[in-house]
Each structure stands twice: as C-alpha cells, then as structure tokens.
Amino acid sequence: MAKSEIPVVVGLDNGGNSNNATVLDATGRFLVDQLVETPCRVLEGPEAAVEALAESMEQVLTRTGTRPDQVRAVGLDTPGPASAAGVISSKGSTNFSQPAWRGYDIRSALERRLGLPVVYHNDGNAAALYAHHSFFGADAPNRSSVSAIVGTGLGGGVVERGEVVTGTAGMAGELGHVHIPLFGLLAEGQPVPTCNCGFVGDVESVASLTAIRRNLLPYWLTRYAGHPLGDLDRGRAARQVRAYGIDGDPMARKIFEQQAMALGRLFTIVANFTDPDGYFVGGGVVEATPEFREWFLARVREHTTLRAEQAERARFALVPDLDMAGARGAAIAALKLLDGAAAPVV
C-alpha cells in the first residue's frame, strides 16, 4: 500500500489491445510488480481511448491503495509514429488507423481529462528509458545506452545521460529504419528485404515479425522443403517461428541468426556514432526461454564490431520486465517533473 505522505506518478502504456499502468513513488519505488491491464478502446476513436486511459489510471490507483490527490504527474507512451509532444502522425499509424486519429494530440487530451501534467514518449523510447535506469540504477544520469525493441516492427531508443534523445520532430531513435550492410547477411539467392516504410535493406526489413512473414520465412521455406510451417498461413507461420527457434529447429535458428546479425550491424553503426555504455535488446524475440534469450543476445554481441577500447567498457543486456517496460519507462519520465525527484529507480 502507498504511504499517504509520499507523492507518486503514474505510468500509462497504450498498446494495440490494452493499456498497462504502474505507479512510481517519489522515492523511486514501483508500487506494483505485475501487469495491470485494461482495454485500450483505440478502435472506438480518440475520445473513447482517452477515457480508457483515465480508467486504467483509476484501476492501478485502486490496486495500489493510492489516493488520486497523491498523483503529481502522468507518463504516457503509445506506439508511433508521433511527435515528441504526443501528436499522432498526420498519416495515422497501424494502431491509430481511423481518420480521427490523424494529427490528434493525445498527450494534451489526456492532460485535460486528468487535470495533471502529462509527459509523452513513444513506446520504444519508454522501454529504452526503463532499460537504461533499471540497468544503471543510481549511475543512470552519467551513462548512455541504445535499445532495440523487436516486435511487429523494430522500435527502440537512444538515451544520453539518463535522458531520451527525441530530436526536433520526435523521430530520433527510429532504429528500425537505419540502413545496414547486407553483404554476408543474406544467403545465396536470398532477395533483398523490403520494409513497409518503403526502404530497402533497413534493420526492420530483417529484424521484426513483419520481416519474418514478408522477407525471411518465404525464402527459408524454399531451403527446407517439407517444413511444417510451410503448411500454415504465412502470418500464423511467422508467429510460430519463435517456438521452433526455442526448440532448436535449424530453419528457425537460421532466421534468428539473420535477425541477430542485423541488430549487431545496427549496434556497430551506433558504436561509431554515439559510443554508448550499454546495448539492450527487448521485445517478442526475447520473450522466450533463458537458453534462447542468451543464445540470441550472444549472437547479437558476436555480430557487433567494437574497437578494443569500446569492448572493454560496453555492456550487452536484455530489457528487463518486458511486458511492464513501457509503463515503467513512462513513469520514470514523469518522475522527472517532480521537484527533487533524483532518487534512483528501484
């Protein structure tokens, strides 16, 4: 239960199907250590979705025994693309597909609904912020990191001295659309991968669930004739590749080896651009058994080319608490709005 004299912030993570919420007090302690989910209602339009976020906050406050008057600020994250101020792209997005969402200022709308300051990050940046603070703890303000979050697409974020780098239009950290060298990554006769954004040979065109369905699985099924996944609908088959990879299936491991190589090449570019202290990997690709997670992270590290001085200092790790990372990162961002909120997150 929350102590009545301690102010708190709330983190709200908006997803495609549900909202997840958490509470973080001013001492840096999370008051909930599990998912607190409610329906997100984004398909019903902006007004219904904002109301659903308010209901999500109400539920997590009830769950933690926190009074509404203790809340000083709220952190919000949503899938992108959106501006650094929380305005959904004028072209919409996968999650916000109806015309009413185009150019909608979801941060300001939630702020008006709650009557509280609301700080915004996209979901990849929020997860990156949590990974950074979780790994470095009290030393987070002195460290830098990059996180790659592999899901339907490839998100992530860049953190410098404990702060997310957003850029002038909020597009910094769009790691999925960084072009990588493909020589030695593609197998003989494998077509050059394309991305939904229109790019050819970017990271997301290899390292994402969409890439498996669209680019990798069609090729590898021609090299493993009679594979059980060849009998399934392509979308369903793509979603099952991870389970096969966990079991050590040779074809699935080939696919994940290519994805790890793509991330390693991305991190190699990052190493020569920002030279971070930490490299983090998260998302569905590592929501698996410990053996598979460690195998995949080791492959990423193997394919990341660092100078000797960098290799001595750099740390590679998995994003912790994957399902809760977005809400927790959003809460950390909100905590910075509190006066004297310098306590490390625990």
C-alpha positions as CSV (number, residue, x, y, z in Angstrom):
1,M,0.0,0.0,0.0
2,A,1.2,3.5,-0.7
3,K,2.2,5.8,2.1
4,S,-0.2,8.7,2.2
5,E,2.5,11.4,2.6
6,I,4.6,10.3,-0.4
7,P,3.6,11.8,-3.8
8,V,3.5,9.5,-6.8
9,V,3.5,9.5,-10.6
10,V,1.5,7.1,-12.8
11,G,2.9,5.4,-16.0
12,L,0.4,4.5,-18.7
13,D,1.4,2.3,-21.6
14,N,-1.1,2.3,-24.5
15,G,-0.9,-0.8,-26.7
16,G,-2.9,-2.2,-29.6
17,N,-5.3,-4.2,-27.4
18,S,-4.8,-3.0,-23.8
19,N,-3.4,-0.3,-21.5
20,N,-0.9,-1.2,-18.9
21,A,-0.4,1.0,-15.8
22,T,2.0,1.4,-13.0
23,V,2.7,3.7,-10.0
24,L,6.1,5.0,-9.0
25,D,6.6,7.0,-5.8
26,A,8.9,9.9,-5.3
27,T,11.5,7.7,-3.6
28,G,11.9,5.7,-6.8
29,R,9.9,2.7,-5.8
30,F,7.3,0.9,-8.0
31,L,4.2,0.1,-6.1
32,V,3.1,-2.7,-8.4
33,D,5.2,-5.6,-9.8
34,Q,2.8,-7.1,-12.2
35,L,0.7,-6.2,-15.3
36,V,-2.4,-4.1,-14.5
37,E,-4.2,-4.2,-17.8
38,T,-7.5,-2.7,-19.1
39,P,-9.0,-2.5,-22.6
40,C,-7.5,0.4,-24.6
41,R,-10.5,1.1,-26.9
42,V,-8.4,2.7,-29.6
43,L,-10.6,1.3,-32.3
44,E,-13.5,3.3,-30.9
45,G,-11.7,6.6,-31.6
46,P,-9.8,9.2,-29.6
47,E,-12.4,10.2,-27.0
48,A,-13.1,6.6,-26.0
49,A,-9.3,5.8,-25.9
50,V,-8.6,8.8,-23.7
51,E,-11.4,7.8,-21.3
52,A,-9.9,4.3,-21.3
53,L,-6.5,5.7,-20.2
54,A,-8.2,7.5,-17.4
55,E,-10.0,4.3,-16.3
56,S,-6.6,2.5,-16.5
57,M,-5.1,5.1,-14.1
58,E,-8.1,4.7,-11.7
59,Q,-7.7,1.0,-11.6
60,V,-4.0,1.0,-10.8
61,L,-4.5,3.6,-8.1
62,T,-7.2,1.3,-6.5
63,R,-4.9,-1.7,-6.9
64,T,-2.1,0.0,-5.0
65,G,-4.2,1.8,-2.4
66,T,-3.1,5.2,-3.7
67,R,-5.3,8.3,-3.4
68,P,-5.8,10.4,-6.6
69,D,-4.6,13.5,-4.8
70,Q,-1.2,11.9,-4.3
71,V,-0.6,11.8,-8.1
72,R,1.6,14.7,-9.3
73,A,2.1,13.8,-12.9
74,V,1.5,11.1,-15.5
75,G,3.7,9.5,-18.1
76,L,2.1,8.2,-21.3
77,D,3.5,6.1,-24.1
78,T,1.9,5.0,-27.3
79,P,3.0,3.2,-30.5
80,G,4.5,5.6,-33.1
81,P,4.8,7.4,-35.3
82,A,4.1,10.5,-33.2
83,S,5.8,13.8,-32.4
84,A,7.9,14.3,-29.3
85,A,4.9,16.3,-27.9
86,G,2.5,13.3,-28.4
87,V,0.7,14.3,-31.6
88,I,-0.1,11.2,-33.7
89,S,1.3,11.3,-37.2
90,S,-0.8,13.1,-39.8
91,K,-0.7,9.8,-41.8
92,G,-2.0,7.8,-38.9
93,S,-0.4,4.5,-37.9
94,T,-1.1,0.8,-37.5
95,N,-2.7,1.3,-34.1
96,F,-4.4,4.6,-34.9
97,S,-5.8,3.9,-38.3
98,Q,-9.1,5.8,-38.2
99,P,-9.1,9.3,-39.8
100,A,-9.9,10.9,-36.4
101,W,-6.5,9.9,-35.1
102,R,-4.5,11.7,-37.7
103,G,-2.8,14.6,-36.2
104,Y,-4.5,14.0,-32.8
105,D,-2.8,15.5,-29.8
106,I,-3.3,12.6,-27.4
107,R,-0.9,13.9,-24.7
108,S,-2.8,17.2,-24.3
109,A,-6.2,15.4,-24.5
110,L,-5.2,13.2,-21.6
111,E,-3.8,16.1,-19.7
112,R,-7.1,17.9,-20.0
113,R,-9.1,14.8,-18.9
114,L,-6.9,14.2,-15.8
115,G,-6.1,17.7,-14.8
116,L,-2.5,16.7,-14.3
117,P,0.8,17.3,-16.2
118,V,1.4,14.5,-18.8
119,V,4.8,13.8,-20.3
120,Y,4.9,11.7,-23.5
121,H,7.3,9.2,-25.2
122,N,6.6,6.6,-27.9
123,D,6.6,3.0,-26.6
124,G,10.1,2.2,-27.9
125,N,11.6,5.2,-26.1
126,A,9.8,4.4,-22.9
127,A,11.1,0.9,-22.9
128,A,14.6,2.2,-23.6
129,L,14.4,4.6,-20.7
130,Y,13.3,1.9,-18.3
131,A,16.1,-0.5,-19.6
132,H,18.6,2.3,-19.0
133,H,17.5,3.2,-15.5
134,S,17.0,-0.4,-14.5
135,F,20.4,-1.5,-15.6
136,F,22.5,1.5,-14.4
137,G,20.5,2.5,-11.3
138,A,21.9,5.5,-9.4
139,D,24.5,5.9,-12.1
140,A,21.9,6.3,-14.9
141,P,22.4,10.1,-15.2
142,N,26.0,9.5,-16.1
143,R,25.5,6.8,-18.7
144,S,24.3,6.4,-22.3
145,S,22.6,3.4,-24.0
146,V,20.8,2.3,-27.0
147,S,17.8,-0.2,-27.0
148,A,16.4,-2.2,-29.9
149,I,12.9,-3.5,-29.3
150,V,12.0,-6.3,-31.8
151,G,8.2,-6.7,-32.3
152,T,5.8,-6.4,-35.2
153,G,8.3,-3.7,-36.3
154,L,11.6,-2.6,-34.8
155,G,11.4,0.2,-32.2
156,G,13.9,1.4,-29.7
157,G,15.5,4.5,-28.3
158,V,18.7,6.3,-27.6
159,V,19.4,7.5,-24.0
160,E,22.1,10.0,-23.2
161,R,22.9,10.9,-19.6
162,G,19.7,9.3,-18.5
163,E,17.5,11.3,-20.9
164,V,15.8,10.1,-24.1
165,V,17.1,11.7,-27.2
166,T,13.9,12.7,-29.1
167,G,15.1,15.0,-31.9
168,T,13.4,18.1,-33.3
169,A,10.4,16.2,-34.7
170,G,10.4,13.3,-32.2
171,M,11.8,10.9,-34.7
172,A,15.2,10.2,-33.0
173,G,15.7,6.6,-32.1
174,E,13.7,5.3,-35.1
175,L,16.3,2.5,-35.3
176,G,14.3,0.2,-37.5
177,H,14.8,2.5,-40.5
178,V,18.6,2.7,-40.3
179,H,20.1,1.1,-43.4
180,I,22.6,-1.7,-42.7
181,P,25.1,-3.5,-45.0
182,L,23.6,-6.7,-46.4
183,F,26.7,-8.3,-47.8
184,G,27.3,-11.5,-45.8
185,L,24.0,-11.2,-44.1
186,L,21.8,-12.6,-46.9
187,A,22.2,-16.2,-48.0
188,E,22.8,-17.2,-51.6
189,G,19.9,-16.2,-53.8
190,Q,18.0,-14.5,-51.0
191,P,16.1,-11.5,-52.2
192,V,17.0,-8.1,-50.8
193,P,14.4,-7.4,-48.0
194,T,12.0,-4.5,-48.2
195,C,10.3,-2.6,-45.4
196,N,6.7,-1.4,-45.1
197,C,8.0,2.1,-44.9
198,G,9.3,1.8,-48.5
199,F,13.0,1.5,-47.6
200,V,15.1,-1.4,-48.9
201,G,17.6,-3.1,-46.6
202,D,16.8,-1.3,-43.3
203,V,17.0,-3.1,-39.9
204,E,13.3,-3.6,-39.6
205,S,13.2,-5.4,-43.0
206,V,15.2,-8.1,-41.3
207,A,14.7,-7.9,-37.6
208,S,10.9,-7.8,-36.9
209,L,7.9,-10.1,-37.0
210,T,6.8,-8.4,-40.2
211,A,10.2,-9.2,-41.7
212,I,9.8,-12.9,-40.9
213,R,6.5,-13.1,-42.6
214,R,7.3,-10.9,-45.5
215,N,11.0,-11.5,-46.3
216,L,12.7,-14.3,-44.3
217,L,10.3,-17.1,-44.0
218,P,9.3,-17.3,-47.7
219,Y,13.0,-17.7,-48.6
220,W,13.9,-20.2,-45.9
221,L,10.9,-22.4,-46.6
222,T,12.4,-22.9,-50.1
223,R,15.6,-24.2,-48.5
224,Y,13.8,-26.5,-46.0
225,A,11.3,-28.3,-48.2
226,G,8.6,-30.1,-46.2
227,H,9.0,-28.0,-43.1
228,P,5.7,-28.0,-41.0
229,L,5.5,-24.2,-41.2
230,G,5.1,-24.4,-44.9
231,D,1.6,-25.8,-44.5
232,L,0.3,-22.8,-42.5
233,D,-1.0,-19.4,-43.4
234,R,2.1,-17.1,-43.7
235,G,1.1,-14.9,-40.8
236,R,0.4,-17.8,-38.5
237,A,3.6,-19.5,-39.5
238,A,5.6,-16.3,-38.8
239,R,4.2,-16.1,-35.3
240,Q,5.3,-19.8,-34.6
241,V,8.9,-19.3,-35.8
242,R,9.9,-18.3,-32.3
243,A,8.6,-21.5,-30.7
244,Y,10.5,-23.5,-33.3
245,G,13.6,-21.5,-32.6
246,I,13.3,-22.2,-28.9
247,D,13.2,-25.9,-29.7
248,G,16.4,-25.6,-31.8
249,D,14.8,-26.0,-35.2
250,P,17.6,-25.5,-37.8
251,M,15.4,-23.3,-40.1
252,A,14.1,-21.1,-37.3
253,R,17.6,-20.7,-35.9
254,K,18.8,-19.5,-39.4
255,I,16.1,-16.9,-39.3
256,F,17.0,-15.7,-35.9
257,E,20.7,-15.7,-36.8
258,Q,20.0,-13.2,-39.5
259,Q,18.0,-11.1,-37.2
260,A,20.8,-11.1,-34.6
261,M,23.3,-10.2,-37.4
262,A,21.1,-7.3,-38.4
263,L,20.9,-6.0,-34.8
264,G,24.7,-6.4,-34.5
265,R,25.3,-4.3,-37.6
266,L,22.9,-1.7,-36.3
267,F,24.8,-1.6,-33.0
268,T,28.1,-1.3,-34.9
269,I,26.7,1.8,-36.6
270,V,25.6,3.1,-33.2
271,A,29.0,2.4,-31.7
272,N,30.6,4.7,-34.3
273,F,28.0,7.4,-33.8
274,T,27.1,7.6,-30.1
275,D,29.6,5.1,-28.5
276,P,27.1,4.1,-25.7
277,D,27.8,2.4,-22.4
278,G,25.0,-0.1,-22.9
279,Y,23.3,-2.1,-25.7
280,F,19.9,-3.5,-24.8
281,V,17.7,-5.9,-26.7
282,G,14.0,-6.4,-26.0
283,G,10.6,-7.3,-27.5
284,G,8.9,-10.5,-28.5
285,V,12.1,-12.1,-29.9
286,V,13.5,-12.5,-26.3
287,E,10.2,-13.3,-24.6
288,A,11.4,-16.9,-24.5
289,T,13.3,-19.4,-22.5
290,P,16.6,-18.3,-20.8
291,E,18.6,-20.6,-23.1
292,F,17.2,-19.0,-26.2
293,R,17.4,-15.4,-24.9
294,E,21.1,-15.9,-24.0
295,W,21.8,-17.6,-27.4
296,F,20.2,-14.7,-29.2
297,L,21.9,-12.0,-27.2
298,A,25.3,-13.8,-27.7
299,R,24.7,-13.8,-31.5
300,V,23.9,-10.0,-31.4
301,R,27.1,-9.4,-29.4
302,E,29.1,-11.6,-31.8
303,H,28.0,-9.5,-34.8
304,T,28.6,-6.2,-33.2
305,T,32.0,-4.8,-34.2
306,L,33.6,-2.7,-31.5
307,R,37.0,-1.3,-31.1
308,A,39.1,-2.8,-28.2
309,E,38.6,0.3,-26.0
310,Q,34.8,0.1,-26.5
311,A,34.6,-3.7,-26.0
312,E,36.3,-3.2,-22.6
313,R,33.5,-0.9,-21.4
314,A,30.3,-1.7,-23.3
315,R,27.7,-3.9,-21.7
316,F,25.1,-6.0,-23.5
317,A,21.9,-7.0,-21.8
318,L,18.2,-7.8,-22.3
319,V,15.5,-5.3,-21.5
320,P,14.0,-6.4,-18.1
321,D,10.3,-6.8,-17.2
322,L,9.4,-6.8,-20.9
323,D,5.6,-6.5,-20.5
324,M,5.9,-3.7,-18.0
325,A,8.9,-1.8,-19.5
326,G,6.8,0.7,-21.4
327,A,4.6,1.8,-18.4
328,R,7.6,1.8,-16.1
329,G,9.6,4.0,-18.6
330,A,6.7,6.4,-18.9
331,A,6.6,6.7,-15.1
332,I,10.3,7.4,-14.9
333,A,9.8,10.2,-17.4
334,A,7.0,11.6,-15.3
335,L,9.1,11.4,-12.1
336,K,11.5,13.9,-13.6
337,L,8.7,16.5,-13.4
338,L,8.6,16.3,-9.6
339,D,10.8,18.7,-7.6
340,G,13.7,16.8,-6.0
341,A,12.9,13.6,-7.8
342,A,16.5,12.5,-8.0
343,A,16.2,9.2,-6.2
344,P,17.3,6.2,-8.3
345,V,14.5,3.9,-9.5
346,V,14.3,0.6,-7.6
